[in-house]
Amino acid sequence: MKRVIDASVGIKTIIPEHDSAKALRLRDEFRKGIHELFAPGLYLLELSNIIISAHRSGKISATDLPLNYLEILRHQPVISPTTASLKSAFRIASQIRVSVYDAIYLALFRHVNCPLITADAKLKNAAPGFSIITLDDL
């Protein structure tokens, strides 16, 4: 089954949080070929920034930091160039109240034509015309 995932899902496979078990299950099913996961290039930048921030705040040790980064690279979804979706993302962001960053994921959702999975309930509420599934819904 095809799915677009955002960084709010990906980070839960690295840093234990609410719904991490669901994100890990999705990742494991991806590894087994049950799901085909997609994300824009922005996904890797966001995850990298989140783990650096987590390290700076003490949530990730200096020893674990490179391991977490390798985990991101090892189990990444199919990455679509962010620039390929930028025009569509800009249009989406100008029509509904979401950031261009979130709109990049929504544009990819339209391109791949499959649901977007997120842990961000605010995104789901802001984009009623899109097929968005939160981890809570899984």
Residue, then its C-alpha position, 0 to 999 in steps of 0.5 A: m500500500k502506498r503512503v506518504i509520510d512526514a517527519s513527524v512520523g519518521i522521528k518517532t522511529i528514532i526518539p520514543e514518543h507517543d505513538s512511536a509503536k505505531a510509527l515503528r510498525l509502519r517502518d517495519e511493514f515498509r521493510k517487509g514490503i507491505h507498504e511503499l513509503f514516499a517523502p519529499g527531500l525535505y523529510l531528510l532535512e527535517l529529521s536531521n534537524i530534529i535529531i540535532s535539536a534533540h541532542r542539544s536538549g539532552k534527549i540524544s547522547a553524543t554517542d547515539l547521535p551518529l547512530n540515529y543519523l545512520e538509522i534515518l539514512r538506512h530506512q528512508p522512504v522513496i525520496s522525491p525531490t522537494t523542488a519538483s513539488l514546490k510550485s504545487a506546494f506554494r499553490i496549496a499553502s496560498q489556498i489553505r492555512v498551512s506552511v509551505y513545508d507542510a504543503i510540500y508533503l500535501a503536494l507529494f500526496r497529490h502526485v503519488n495519489c495516496p494517503l499522507i500519514t502524520a502525527d500532526a493533528k493540526l495539519k489534518n484539521a487544516a487540510p480537510g480536502f486531503s486524505i490524511i491519516t494521523l498515527d492516532d487513527l492507525 
